[in-house]
């Protein structure tokens, strides 16, 4: 296994792509025991990275919705 796959992914999309590669390799049944262990470890790290990215986006969306709600409420009270 090369060191390039051990680095932190630069984007969510690249991490998802690598997870898909790992799944294909594991599903092929061609990986040996040690390679399987390395792939599973790498996959777990990538999935944790992706979950963190999704949480960050979710938090950002919640903040946007709150800002929009406040703006609507402010507009509603200003119209009275």
N, C-alpha and C positions, 0 to 999 in steps of 0.2 A: 504494500500500500504506500502511496506517495504522501509526502508531507503536505502537499497542497490541499488535501482534503481534511487535514487536521486543523487548519486555520479557521478562525471564526468567519462565518459567511458574511459577505458584505451587504446582502439584501435578503429580505424575506423570500423573494422569488428564487434566488439562487439556493437558499437553504431547502426550500420545497423541492426544487429540481434534484438536489443531491439526495434527499430522502427517497425520492422516487427511484433514483439509480440504485441506492442501497437495497430497496425492496426488491427490485428486479434481480439483483445479484443474489440475494438470499433466496428468492423464489426459484432461481435456476437450479439450486441444489449443488452448484459447482464450487462453492466456497468451502474451504477446509475449516477445521475447528477454530484455529487461531484467527483466521480471517473473519469468520463469523462473529467471534467475540469482538474484534476490532470494529466491524461494521455495526454491530448492535450498540456498542459504546458511542460511536460517532453519531448514529441515528438518534440515540437518546439526547445527546447534546444539541443536535440540530432541532429536534422537536421542542426542547426546552427554550431554545433561542426563538423559534417561531411562536411559541406560546407567549413569550415576553413581548414580542413585537405586536401580536394581536391584542394583548392587554393594553399596551400603550396606545394603540389606535382606538380601542374601545373607550379608554379614558378620555382621549381627545374628542371623540364623538359626543360623549356625555357632557363635556365642558361646553361644546358648541351648542348642544340642545339647551343647556341651562342658560347660556347667554341669549339664545333666541327667545326663550321663555321670558326672561327678564325684560328683553326689548319689547316683546308683545305686551307684557303687563304694564311697562312704562308708557307705551303708546296708548293703551286702554285707559289709563288713569289720566293721561294728558288730554284725551278727547272729551272727558267729562267736564 
